[in-house]
């Protein structure tokens, strides 16, 4: 419970399977009394639990449960020496297009506003945006993201609808992205891209614990560069060239002394 709290989880439920053939009587958990038989049976079937297993699960927002239990799964894999060694690459696809932001009370783009939705999910933009999946993809190697990208929206009406869902009205969309919306009206072929991080690949190949260990001139945690001493003070002529003026905070006589 203490470990998953790092990821925002408020608790961790468990069911110990003493005898799967004994049904509910063969299970041990302080929360069993709160769960009806059909729910318990569904948990056992979904997890494919067998005698001797310990099932952990949580109840919260999907992103919190997924992140907390995902981290716990990796931790237990290392602690119990269950991790399969070697290179294990995979593609991560079927990303949701949007996620709901409770603070701003609106949808936000999970990837970016120009990511194309799945062709089969276009109708969901009007009926159920939360279930709409995107045409985004990530390449992951041994749990580390090496690169990612997506197919881009190439139709003006689809781009306008996405802006609308994100709370960007027509006036703001035309003001900020009018050039794009207008260009898409003249026809644009489907297009996309993929970018890899070679430094991340080098980190995995060398067995380094941090990406900073394989970078020639890594920044510190405060984003300063030890090689060039950046960021450093900017001269007045440089500021004047960029039409920037710094306001100095007023100081009292006591502070001046």
ABEGO torsion letter per residue (X at the ends): XAAAAAAGBABBBBBBBABAAAEAAABBBAAAAABBAAAAAAAAAAAGBBBGBBBBBBBBBAAAAAAAAAAAAAAAAAAAGABBBEBBBBBBBGBBABBBBAAAGBBBBABBAABBBBAAAAAAAAABAAABBBBBBBBBBGGBBABBBBBBBABAAAAAAAAAAAGBBAAAAAAAAAAAAAAAAAEBBBBBBBBBBAAAAAAAAAGBABAAAABABBBBAAGBBAAAGOBBBBBAAAAAAAGBBBBBBBBBAAAAX
